[in-house]
Amino acid sequence: MSRILYITQIEIDFGAVRTLPAECAAHGMRRPLIVTDPGVRDAGVLQRARDALGDLPHAVFDGTPSNPTEAGVRAAVDVLQREGCDGLVAVGGGSSIDLAKGVAIAATHEGPLKTYATIEGGSPKITDRVLPLIAVPTTAGTGSEVARGAIVIVDDGRKLGFHSWYLVPKTAILDPELTLGLPPIMTAATGMDAIAHCMETFMAPATNPPADGIALDGLWRGWAHIERATRDGSDRDARWHMMSASAQGALAFQKGLGCVHSLSHSLGGVNPRLHHGTLNAVFLPAVVRFNAEADSIQRDQRLQRMAQAIGLPGCDARGTELAEALQAMNARLGLPRSLREMGVGEDAFERIIDGAMADHCHKTNPRLATRDDYRAMLVASL
């Protein structure tokens, strides 16, 4: 039996941030805490959210690190409790939204955050006591604004996933106008994150035809518009499509992800300075080649269907053309073409493999990877 759930309220349009006060009222927030990061603050986007809130009392935590940490969650909880806040508004990229989800748990549940991690069996321990959350993404990549999961580096250094339907934001406010000032390299990296989500969830073996359709449409939108958005950040049409592609990837990845994210989550824990979307872009070609041999991939012609979505005339059974198209796109976008370009060497491989084998995405790949398989993917990405 397959369970198909869709999912939360989404407002998408230029100027949608103006709906913030009404959405806070709809979800009982009389004094929300805005969770954001220094970059969003310095770019003036935080002020736009505060202006939208108008006279509604609120507080701000703007200390989200580039990869959310349990220490950051604790710091935000301190602000929330000191200011008497009763809900959360996350304004930023996936890091701010994921940190806000960590706050939603930690402020209402006892014990260390790892208690509620998926691989620790913690998902059933997350209850409806979590604080209500509204998400206002300022990048088009992670899709965390419509997802039930969060990724946080806990105190012992592991980068862990937290998953519960209670963590899905009550409303996702998708305002492409907030992404117009995103620098080209971040536009490219977050855009490839969205494309990776669409592709990897489409390859996941679970049965969910609506998710497959959403993922393929999101892949088409992302692939067709990422270069335009990167080249000209003021291209409003491209920005709208990239924001949609980002949300669509996350609407679909309830099916599961796979080896791309197992590797990215693990390496991001080993070196938190590395950008998650960039890692996904680098790993994706090798994982496409690895997945090509999976029975479900061949039976359902999934490589060929993805190739069609990005405008390739065809794709062989080994995924060669698709992998080469991904590598060429990374190069055109100015992203790193290899792990070596990102400062990652073979000395880190065993730690990366340890984390990948334990990651919550490991078992939802269409082929179950061994340590040797992961090592081969790392070598191919080097």
Secondary structure, DSSP 8 states (H G I E B T S, - for coil): --------EEEESTTGGGGHHHHHHHTT-SSEEEE--HHHHHTTHHHHHHHHHTTS--EEE----SS-BHHHHHHHHHHHHHHT--EEEEEESHHHHHHHHHHHHHTTS-S-GGGG-GGGT-GGG--TTS--EEEEESSSS--GGG-SEEEEE-TTS-EEEEE-GGGS-SEEEE-GGGGTT--HHHHHHHHHHHHHHHHHHHHS-S--HHHHHHHHHHHHHHHHHHHHHHH-TT-HHHHHHHHHHHHHHHHHGGG---HHHHHHHHHHHH-TTS-HHHHHHHHHHHHHHHHTT-HHHHHTTHHHHHHHHTT-S---TT-HHHHHHHHHHHHHHT--SSTGGGT--GGGHHHHHHHHHHSTTGGGSSS---HHHHHHHHHHH-
